[in-house]
Amino acid sequence: MKNGVGVRALRSFAVGIALFCAIGAGAGSAWAGGQKEERLSDAVRLALAAQIADPSPPKPHFRSPQHLIGYLMWLATESARLRARMPNFVVREAFLQTVWYEAHRAGLEPALVLGLIQVESGFKKYAISSAGAMGLMQVMPFWTRQIGDGDVERLLNMQINLRYGCVILRHYLDEEHGDLFMALGRYNGSRGQAAYPDAVLAARKSWMVGNGGTLFASNNHSGR
């Protein structure tokens, strides 16, 4: 057995065990919706694929001391709120840092991303919906084929899942000309129905920090 094949086989086995344990513990339950696979133009597909493939690590960059202070205030506040759901400090801080980075990179509010995660997966990394959506942001596996490398298992990686989820939500926002209600419905596969967008927007309020949750938002999609 070649080393590459052996590593992949071991990883698949480990992921399978993790999924079995997560579902057995009740972590597999998630919102029942699922994003609908749509045909993407070549230009859109290539643009989204480039965003997914960007190797930049999830390290926030700060434009000014005030921006850094804002981030630290946000981190402390959200970490305290999240402690009951993620007791491990290291895991919690890494998660929040990645949420901040990926949200700002995609031009989204961190509060919106946290609200979506709360509704979609309840902050369960290995959650799987009845529609097959996976991970924290409940990404449908077909996205790995359309704009990724086809490796569905990677959707259970925290950073990769958040990258996909934020890029997809940004795409839907652009497609819906900034209409958040419609974009959220499209993300869930229930476009035009109120239940899911209302749930996410209600959860979003509980994660807001500062001026309506947008005090520290960047003016571009780079997070820088």
Solvent accessible surface area in square Angstrom, and as a share of the most:
residue,aa,sasa,rsa
1,M,189,0.84
2,K,160,0.68
3,N,132,0.68
4,G,39,0.38
5,V,67,0.38
6,G,12,0.12
7,V,96,0.55
8,R,133,0.48
9,A,50,0.39
10,L,127,0.63
11,R,103,0.38
12,S,50,0.32
13,F,138,0.57
14,A,58,0.45
15,V,27,0.16
16,G,35,0.34
17,I,84,0.43
18,A,27,0.21
19,L,34,0.17
20,F,153,0.64
21,C,75,0.45
22,A,11,0.08
23,I,94,0.48
24,G,69,0.66
25,A,89,0.69
26,G,42,0.41
27,A,19,0.15
28,G,11,0.10
29,S,81,0.52
30,A,29,0.23
31,W,83,0.29
32,A,72,0.56
33,G,23,0.22
34,G,12,0.12
35,Q,6,0.03
36,K,125,0.53
37,E,88,0.39
38,E,59,0.27
39,R,233,0.85
40,L,25,0.12
41,S,65,0.42
42,D,97,0.50
43,A,75,0.58
44,V,47,0.27
45,R,86,0.31
46,L,108,0.54
47,A,50,0.39
48,L,9,0.04
49,A,28,0.21
50,A,65,0.50
51,Q,64,0.28
52,I,24,0.12
53,A,76,0.59
54,D,49,0.25
55,P,126,0.79
56,S,24,0.15
57,P,81,0.51
58,P,22,0.14
59,K,113,0.48
60,P,22,0.14
61,H,86,0.38
62,F,69,0.29
63,R,130,0.47
64,S,43,0.28
65,P,93,0.58
66,Q,130,0.58
67,H,11,0.05
68,L,71,0.36
69,I,97,0.49
70,G,1,0.01
71,Y,13,0.05
72,L,91,0.45
73,M,102,0.46
74,W,8,0.03
75,L,27,0.13
76,A,68,0.53
77,T,47,0.28
78,E,0,0.00
79,S,9,0.06
80,A,52,0.41
81,R,104,0.38
82,L,0,0.00
83,R,129,0.47
84,A,98,0.76
85,R,116,0.42
86,M,23,0.10
87,P,106,0.67
88,N,86,0.44
89,F,124,0.52
90,V,111,0.64
91,V,79,0.45
92,R,9,0.03
93,E,36,0.16
94,A,44,0.34
95,F,1,0.00
96,L,0,0.00
97,Q,48,0.22
98,T,3,0.02
99,V,0,0.00
100,W,2,0.01
101,Y,5,0.02
102,E,1,0.00
103,A,0,0.00
104,H,5,0.02
105,R,28,0.10
106,A,5,0.04
107,G,29,0.28
108,L,9,0.04
109,E,25,0.11
110,P,8,0.05
111,A,2,0.01
112,L,6,0.03
113,V,0,0.00
114,L,0,0.00
115,G,0,0.00
116,L,0,0.00
117,I,0,0.00
118,Q,54,0.24
119,V,26,0.15
120,E,6,0.03
121,S,4,0.03
122,G,22,0.21
123,F,14,0.06
124,K,78,0.33
125,K,83,0.35
126,Y,69,0.26
127,A,0,0.00
128,I,44,0.22
129,S,8,0.05
130,S,106,0.69
131,A,45,0.35
132,G,24,0.23
133,A,2,0.02
134,M,16,0.07
135,G,0,0.00
136,L,4,0.02
137,M,0,0.00
138,Q,4,0.02
139,V,0,0.00
140,M,27,0.12
141,P,38,0.24
142,F,19,0.08
143,W,6,0.02
144,T,3,0.02
145,R,152,0.56
146,Q,32,0.14
147,I,6,0.03
148,G,31,0.30
149,D,93,0.48
150,G,42,0.41
151,D,33,0.17
152,V,54,0.31
153,E,51,0.23
154,R,93,0.34
155,L,0,0.00
156,L,8,0.04
157,N,70,0.36
158,M,41,0.18
159,Q,55,0.24
160,I,30,0.15
161,N,1,0.01
162,L,0,0.00
163,R,10,0.04
164,Y,5,0.02
165,G,0,0.00
166,C,1,0.01
167,V,1,0.01
168,I,0,0.00
169,L,0,0.00
170,R,40,0.15
171,H,13,0.06
172,Y,2,0.01
173,L,15,0.08
174,D,76,0.39
175,E,77,0.35
176,E,17,0.08
177,H,175,0.78
178,G,49,0.48
179,D,62,0.32
180,L,37,0.18
181,F,67,0.28
182,M,40,0.18
183,A,0,0.00
184,L,0,0.00
185,G,0,0.00
186,R,41,0.15
187,Y,1,0.01
188,N,5,0.03
189,G,22,0.21
190,S,19,0.12
191,R,136,0.49
192,G,49,0.47
193,Q,117,0.52
194,A,50,0.39
195,A,72,0.56
196,Y,3,0.01
197,P,0,0.00
198,D,75,0.39
199,A,30,0.23
200,V,0,0.00
201,L,44,0.22
202,A,63,0.49
203,A,9,0.07
204,R,50,0.18
205,K,146,0.62
206,S,64,0.41
207,W,9,0.03
208,M,49,0.22
209,V,17,0.09
210,G,55,0.53
211,N,108,0.55
212,G,42,0.40
213,G,12,0.12
214,T,61,0.35
215,L,94,0.47
216,F,26,0.11
217,A,41,0.32
218,S,19,0.12
219,N,156,0.80
220,N,73,0.37
221,H,98,0.44
222,S,40,0.26
223,G,4,0.04
224,R,108,0.39
